[in-house]
Amino acid sequence: MKRVYNFSAGPSMLPEEVLRKAADEILDYKGCGQSVMEMSHRSSVFQGIIDRAESLLREVMGIPDNYKVLFLQGGASSQFAMIPLNLMVNSHKADYVLTGQWATKSWKEASRYGETRVIASSKDKTFTYIPKLDPKTFTPDADYFYICMNNTIYGTLYHTLPETGKVPLVADISSCICSEPLDVSKFGLLFAGAQKNLAPAGLTIVIVREDLVGHAQEITPTMFNYKTHVDGGSMFNTPPCWTIYICMMVLDWIQNTVGGLGEMQKRNQKKAKLLYDYLDNSKLFRGTVVPEDRSLMNVPFVTDSDELNAKFVKESTEAGFVNLKGHRTVGGMRASIYNAMPYEGVEKLVDFMDKFEKANG
């Protein structure tokens, strides 16, 4: 069996032991005689799976009791509309910081449902930094303040959160969820597409403070109302059962094999340091993000030649390092080194980059 090192921005690598366990259980989950892919979501067996997944997520992330956990569909992009429909209900105002494509898309969508203000943007330098924020410029009566915490395409991360006071802070954590400890109590709402760090594609996780639920705008479709899913226990309609099952096992791996988010953070910092240190000392490759705002998860880099970039992508793919081509909007290369990427994978990538540099520098 040949396994490559998958540096995709998502769907991404899953822990090998989780994949092996899923393979063992694919025909018969714990003696029930059926696969999770074919069992009723109304069965007691699946209820046990979704309950365990929520319990583990609460344990791993330290989610306070006054927050609801939802397992939804529609991708993180559906949240671009669900958030304003459910939260933009008092002043009908919201503040946005634009640090990349996904924050920009979310802002444009929210602008259909209320008054939005762009507090800051890093578009002027191709989103290669996180803008410095002045709380004096924030809208004091905004219904929420929105950030994309880790920017998958551009490789930036908020290392310091905005101080929004009584205004609920909302964050897209799709590409950094469970990569390091996070104080959930600092947020009104967190959401993530699970296909980066927790599961295959198809599952969206929402963590929302309970006082923000139940006030949706009148125009809100039933399926876009958080209360619908809170009341239905994430099963108002058929949930993505298989993806939730894999998510449960990945969370178990984080908690009981890795040792929790503190240990996960150490692993991720070690991997990222290895790659960034190489880039900082290379004469051929260079990182594109200002050092103080670098992501632990997504590392974009380039040479000074489009031809060399293309050659590197081709040769790295042939060598078993796949999906290193940068996003189509920025070009170059990007190594996404999510939780399941082993240190060995980054080590071998750096070794390959060094050989490529010596041959092409």
RAQUI-V140514 format. One record per residue. N is the residue number from 1. RES is the residue in one small letter. D_FIRST is the distance of its C-alpha to the first C-alpha in whole Angstrom. Layout:
# RAQUI-V140514
n:N res:RES d_first:D_FIRST
n:N res:RES d_first:D_FIRST
This chain:
# RAQUI-V140514
n:1 res:m d_first:0
n:2 res:k d_first:4
n:3 res:r d_first:7
n:4 res:v d_first:10
n:5 res:y d_first:13
n:6 res:n d_first:15
n:7 res:f d_first:19
n:8 res:s d_first:20
n:9 res:a d_first:23
n:10 res:g d_first:22
n:11 res:p d_first:21
n:12 res:s d_first:19
n:13 res:m d_first:16
n:14 res:l d_first:16
n:15 res:p d_first:16
n:16 res:e d_first:13
n:17 res:e d_first:15
n:18 res:v d_first:17
n:19 res:l d_first:14
n:20 res:r d_first:13
n:21 res:k d_first:17
n:22 res:a d_first:17
n:23 res:a d_first:14
n:24 res:d d_first:16
n:25 res:e d_first:20
n:26 res:i d_first:19
n:27 res:l d_first:21
n:28 res:d d_first:23
n:29 res:y d_first:24
n:30 res:k d_first:26
n:31 res:g d_first:28
n:32 res:c d_first:29
n:33 res:g d_first:28
n:34 res:q d_first:27
n:35 res:s d_first:24
n:36 res:v d_first:25
n:37 res:m d_first:24
n:38 res:e d_first:27
n:39 res:m d_first:30
n:40 res:s d_first:33
n:41 res:h d_first:33
n:42 res:r d_first:37
n:43 res:s d_first:36
n:44 res:s d_first:36
n:45 res:v d_first:32
n:46 res:f d_first:32
n:47 res:q d_first:35
n:48 res:g d_first:33
n:49 res:i d_first:30
n:50 res:i d_first:32
n:51 res:d d_first:34
n:52 res:r d_first:32
n:53 res:a d_first:30
n:54 res:e d_first:34
n:55 res:s d_first:35
n:56 res:l d_first:32
n:57 res:l d_first:32
n:58 res:r d_first:36
n:59 res:e d_first:35
n:60 res:v d_first:33
n:61 res:m d_first:35
n:62 res:g d_first:38
n:63 res:i d_first:39
n:64 res:p d_first:43
n:65 res:d d_first:44
n:66 res:n d_first:46
n:67 res:y d_first:43
n:68 res:k d_first:42
n:69 res:v d_first:38
n:70 res:l d_first:37
n:71 res:f d_first:33
n:72 res:l d_first:34
n:73 res:q d_first:33
n:74 res:g d_first:34
n:75 res:g d_first:32
n:76 res:a d_first:33
n:77 res:s d_first:35
n:78 res:s d_first:37
n:79 res:q d_first:39
n:80 res:f d_first:40
n:81 res:a d_first:43
n:82 res:m d_first:43
n:83 res:i d_first:44
n:84 res:p d_first:47
n:85 res:l d_first:48
n:86 res:n d_first:48
n:87 res:l d_first:49
n:88 res:m d_first:51
n:89 res:v d_first:54
n:90 res:n d_first:57
n:91 res:s d_first:58
n:92 res:h d_first:55
n:93 res:k d_first:54
n:94 res:a d_first:51
n:95 res:d d_first:50
n:96 res:y d_first:47
n:97 res:v d_first:45
n:98 res:l d_first:43
n:99 res:t d_first:40
n:100 res:g d_first:38
n:101 res:q d_first:37
n:102 res:w d_first:36
n:103 res:a d_first:40
n:104 res:t d_first:42
n:105 res:k d_first:40
n:106 res:s d_first:41
n:107 res:w d_first:45
n:108 res:k d_first:45
n:109 res:e d_first:44
n:110 res:a d_first:47
n:111 res:s d_first:49
n:112 res:r d_first:50
n:113 res:y d_first:51
n:114 res:g d_first:53
n:115 res:e d_first:54
n:116 res:t d_first:52
n:117 res:r d_first:52
n:118 res:v d_first:50
n:119 res:i d_first:51
n:120 res:a d_first:49
n:121 res:s d_first:46
n:122 res:s d_first:44
n:123 res:k d_first:44
n:124 res:d d_first:46
n:125 res:k d_first:44
n:126 res:t d_first:41
n:127 res:f d_first:40
n:128 res:t d_first:39
n:129 res:y d_first:41
n:130 res:i d_first:42
n:131 res:p d_first:46
n:132 res:k d_first:48
n:133 res:l d_first:50
n:134 res:d d_first:54
n:135 res:p d_first:54
n:136 res:k d_first:58
n:137 res:t d_first:56
n:138 res:f d_first:54
n:139 res:t d_first:56
n:140 res:p d_first:58
n:141 res:d d_first:58
n:142 res:a d_first:54
n:143 res:d d_first:52
n:144 res:y d_first:49
n:145 res:f d_first:48
n:146 res:y d_first:44
n:147 res:i d_first:42
n:148 res:c d_first:38
n:149 res:m d_first:37
n:150 res:n d_first:34
n:151 res:n d_first:34
n:152 res:t d_first:30
n:153 res:i d_first:31
n:154 res:y d_first:33
n:155 res:g d_first:32
n:156 res:t d_first:35
n:157 res:l d_first:36
n:158 res:y d_first:39
n:159 res:h d_first:40
n:160 res:t d_first:43
n:161 res:l d_first:44
n:162 res:p d_first:47
n:163 res:e d_first:50
n:164 res:t d_first:51
n:165 res:g d_first:53
n:166 res:k d_first:54
n:167 res:v d_first:52
n:168 res:p d_first:49
n:169 res:l d_first:46
n:170 res:v d_first:43
n:171 res:a d_first:39
n:172 res:d d_first:36
n:173 res:i d_first:34
n:174 res:s d_first:31
n:175 res:s d_first:29
n:176 res:c d_first:30
n:177 res:i d_first:30
n:178 res:c d_first:29
n:179 res:s d_first:29
n:180 res:e d_first:32
n:181 res:p d_first:35
n:182 res:l d_first:37
n:183 res:d d_first:41
n:184 res:v d_first:41
n:185 res:s d_first:44
n:186 res:k d_first:45
n:187 res:f d_first:44
n:188 res:g d_first:45
n:189 res:l d_first:42
n:190 res:l d_first:38
n:191 res:f d_first:36
n:192 res:a d_first:32
n:193 res:g d_first:29
n:194 res:a d_first:27
n:195 res:q d_first:24
n:196 res:k d_first:24
n:197 res:n d_first:24
n:198 res:l d_first:24
n:199 res:a d_first:22
n:200 res:p d_first:21
n:201 res:a d_first:24
n:202 res:g d_first:27
n:203 res:l d_first:28
n:204 res:t d_first:31
n:205 res:i d_first:33
n:206 res:v d_first:36
n:207 res:i d_first:38
n:208 res:v d_first:42
n:209 res:r d_first:45
n:210 res:e d_first:47
n:211 res:d d_first:50
n:212 res:l d_first:49
n:213 res:v d_first:48
n:214 res:g d_first:50
n:215 res:h d_first:52
n:216 res:a d_first:51
n:217 res:q d_first:53
n:218 res:e d_first:54
n:219 res:i d_first:52
n:220 res:t d_first:49
n:221 res:p d_first:47
n:222 res:t d_first:46
n:223 res:m d_first:42
n:224 res:f d_first:43
n:225 res:n d_first:45
n:226 res:y d_first:44
n:227 res:k d_first:46
n:228 res:t d_first:45
n:229 res:h d_first:41
n:230 res:v d_first:43
n:231 res:d d_first:45
n:232 res:g d_first:42
n:233 res:g d_first:40
n:234 res:s d_first:37
n:235 res:m d_first:38
n:236 res:f d_first:41
n:237 res:n d_first:38
n:238 res:t d_first:35
n:239 res:p d_first:32
n:240 res:p d_first:29
n:241 res:c d_first:28
n:242 res:w d_first:24
n:243 res:t d_first:24
n:244 res:i d_first:27
n:245 res:y d_first:25
n:246 res:i d_first:22
n:247 res:c d_first:24
n:248 res:m d_first:26
n:249 res:m d_first:23
n:250 res:v d_first:22
n:251 res:l d_first:26
n:252 res:d d_first:26
n:253 res:w d_first:23
n:254 res:i d_first:25
n:255 res:q d_first:28
n:256 res:n d_first:27
n:257 res:t d_first:24
n:258 res:v d_first:25
n:259 res:g d_first:29
n:260 res:g d_first:30
n:261 res:l d_first:31
n:262 res:g d_first:33
n:263 res:e d_first:30
n:264 res:m d_first:28
n:265 res:q d_first:30
n:266 res:k d_first:30
n:267 res:r d_first:26
n:268 res:n d_first:27
n:269 res:q d_first:30
n:270 res:k d_first:28
n:271 res:k d_first:25
n:272 res:a d_first:28
n:273 res:k d_first:30
n:274 res:l d_first:28
n:275 res:l d_first:27
n:276 res:y d_first:31
n:277 res:d d_first:32
n:278 res:y d_first:31
n:279 res:l d_first:32
n:280 res:d d_first:35
n:281 res:n d_first:35
n:282 res:s d_first:34
n:283 res:k d_first:36
n:284 res:l d_first:34
n:285 res:f d_first:32
n:286 res:r d_first:34
n:287 res:g d_first:33
n:288 res:t d_first:36
n:289 res:v d_first:37
n:290 res:v d_first:40
n:291 res:p d_first:39
n:292 res:e d_first:40
n:293 res:d d_first:38
n:294 res:r d_first:35
n:295 res:s d_first:32
n:296 res:l d_first:30
n:297 res:m d_first:27
n:298 res:n d_first:27
n:299 res:v d_first:28
n:300 res:p d_first:30
n:301 res:f d_first:31
n:302 res:v d_first:32
n:303 res:t d_first:33
n:304 res:d d_first:37
n:305 res:s d_first:35
n:306 res:d d_first:34
n:307 res:e d_first:33
n:308 res:l d_first:31
n:309 res:n d_first:29
n:310 res:a d_first:28
n:311 res:k d_first:27
n:312 res:f d_first:25
n:313 res:v d_first:23
n:314 res:k d_first:22
n:315 res:e d_first:21
n:316 res:s d_first:19
n:317 res:t d_first:17
n:318 res:e d_first:16
n:319 res:a d_first:16
n:320 res:g d_first:13
n:321 res:f d_first:16
n:322 res:v d_first:16
n:323 res:n d_first:19
n:324 res:l d_first:22
n:325 res:k d_first:25
n:326 res:g d_first:28
n:327 res:h d_first:29
n:328 res:r d_first:31
n:329 res:t d_first:34
n:330 res:v d_first:34
n:331 res:g d_first:32
n:332 res:g d_first:30
n:333 res:m d_first:27
n:334 res:r d_first:26
n:335 res:a d_first:24
n:336 res:s d_first:23
n:337 res:i d_first:22
n:338 res:y d_first:23
n:339 res:n d_first:22
n:340 res:a d_first:19
n:341 res:m d_first:18
n:342 res:p d_first:18
n:343 res:y d_first:21
n:344 res:e d_first:18
n:345 res:g d_first:17
n:346 res:v d_first:21
n:347 res:e d_first:21
n:348 res:k d_first:19
n:349 res:l d_first:20
n:350 res:v d_first:24
n:351 res:d d_first:23
n:352 res:f d_first:22
n:353 res:m d_first:25
n:354 res:d d_first:27
n:355 res:k d_first:26
n:356 res:f d_first:27
n:357 res:e d_first:30
n:358 res:k d_first:31
n:359 res:a d_first:30
n:360 res:n d_first:32
n:361 res:g d_first:34
